[in-house]
Amino acid sequence: MIVGPTGGGKTKNYKTLAHAMTALRESEKFEKVNCHILNPKSILMGQMYGDFDPQTGEWQDGILAKIIQDCARDESPEKHWVMFDGPVDAIWIENMNTVLDDNKKLCLNSG
């Protein structure tokens, strides 16, 4: 987690690290880094993690679940970073704790 004031360079720091690791992949110690960026304050909890639709009776995957699925499908040695780039507040941190199990694995109602 990178924290600091607005304009303090947090985003630039992780983008620079990802770029450097990608550039050094020829040294065989690093792999290409793909950043998947999501602002958790821009969407609702159901949109982020997924939600049960009471009208249709179906589960709708959220944006985060789809990003994680796409990352898991990639069988290449490339790295995938899922970045929550936005202001930190207690509500979305608590929501994240709710969907993580004791081993810090994402556990959604959809399985």
C-alpha positions as CSV (number, residue, x, y, z in Angstrom):
1,M,0.0,0.0,0.0
2,I,1.3,3.4,-1.0
3,V,-0.1,6.3,1.0
4,G,0.6,10.0,0.9
5,P,-0.8,13.4,0.1
6,T,-2.5,14.2,-3.2
7,G,0.1,15.0,-5.8
8,G,2.8,13.3,-3.7
9,G,3.8,10.9,-6.5
10,K,2.2,7.6,-5.4
11,T,0.8,6.7,-8.8
12,K,4.0,7.7,-10.6
13,N,6.0,5.5,-8.1
14,Y,4.2,2.3,-8.9
15,K,4.1,3.1,-12.7
16,T,7.8,3.7,-12.7
17,L,8.5,0.4,-10.8
18,A,6.3,-1.5,-13.3
19,H,8.0,0.1,-16.2
20,A,11.5,-0.6,-14.8
21,M,10.6,-4.3,-14.1
22,T,9.2,-4.6,-17.7
23,A,12.3,-3.0,-19.1
24,L,14.5,-5.4,-17.1
25,R,12.7,-8.6,-18.3
26,E,15.6,-9.3,-20.6
27,S,17.8,-10.0,-17.6
28,E,15.5,-13.0,-16.8
29,K,14.9,-11.8,-13.3
30,F,11.8,-9.8,-14.1
31,E,8.7,-10.2,-16.2
32,K,6.4,-7.8,-17.9
33,V,4.1,-6.1,-15.5
34,N,0.5,-5.4,-16.4
35,C,-1.3,-2.8,-14.2
36,H,-5.1,-3.1,-13.8
37,I,-6.2,0.2,-12.1
38,L,-9.5,0.7,-10.3
39,N,-10.7,3.7,-8.3
40,P,-12.7,2.1,-5.5
41,K,-14.4,5.4,-4.6
42,S,-15.9,5.7,-8.1
43,I,-18.2,2.7,-7.9
44,L,-20.6,1.0,-5.5
45,M,-19.6,-2.1,-3.5
46,G,-21.9,-4.3,-5.6
47,Q,-20.4,-3.0,-8.8
48,M,-16.9,-3.6,-7.5
49,Y,-17.2,-7.1,-6.0
50,G,-20.4,-8.4,-7.6
51,D,-24.0,-8.6,-6.4
52,F,-27.1,-10.8,-6.4
53,D,-29.8,-9.4,-8.6
54,P,-33.1,-9.9,-6.8
55,Q,-35.2,-9.4,-10.0
56,T,-33.4,-12.0,-12.2
57,G,-32.2,-14.2,-9.3
58,E,-28.7,-14.3,-10.9
59,W,-25.3,-13.3,-9.7
60,Q,-23.6,-10.5,-11.5
61,D,-19.8,-10.4,-11.3
62,G,-18.3,-7.1,-10.3
63,I,-15.5,-5.2,-12.0
64,L,-12.9,-6.6,-9.6
65,A,-14.0,-10.2,-10.1
66,K,-13.7,-9.8,-13.8
67,I,-10.3,-8.2,-13.6
68,I,-9.1,-11.1,-11.3
69,Q,-10.6,-13.7,-13.7
70,D,-8.8,-12.1,-16.7
71,C,-5.5,-12.1,-14.7
72,A,-6.0,-15.8,-13.7
73,R,-6.7,-16.8,-17.3
74,D,-3.3,-15.4,-18.4
75,E,-0.9,-18.4,-18.4
76,S,2.1,-16.3,-19.5
77,P,4.8,-15.5,-16.9
78,E,3.8,-11.8,-17.0
79,K,2.9,-10.2,-13.7
80,H,-0.5,-8.6,-13.0
81,W,-0.9,-5.9,-10.4
82,V,-4.5,-4.9,-9.5
83,M,-4.2,-1.4,-8.2
84,F,-6.8,0.4,-6.2
85,D,-5.8,4.0,-7.1
86,G,-7.9,6.5,-5.2
87,P,-8.5,8.0,-1.8
88,V,-8.4,5.5,1.1
89,D,-11.4,5.5,3.5
90,A,-12.7,3.2,6.1
91,I,-15.7,2.1,4.1
92,W,-14.0,0.5,1.2
93,I,-11.2,-0.9,3.3
94,E,-13.9,-2.6,5.5
95,N,-15.6,-3.9,2.3
96,M,-12.3,-5.4,1.2
97,N,-11.8,-7.1,4.6
98,T,-15.3,-8.5,4.2
99,V,-14.5,-10.3,1.0
100,L,-11.1,-11.6,1.9
101,D,-10.7,-14.8,3.9
102,D,-8.1,-15.4,6.6
103,N,-5.5,-16.3,4.0
104,K,-6.2,-13.0,2.1
105,K,-7.9,-14.8,-0.8
106,L,-10.8,-13.1,-2.5
107,C,-14.0,-15.0,-1.6
108,L,-17.1,-13.9,-3.4
109,N,-20.6,-15.3,-3.1
110,S,-20.3,-16.5,-6.6
111,G,-17.6,-18.9,-5.5
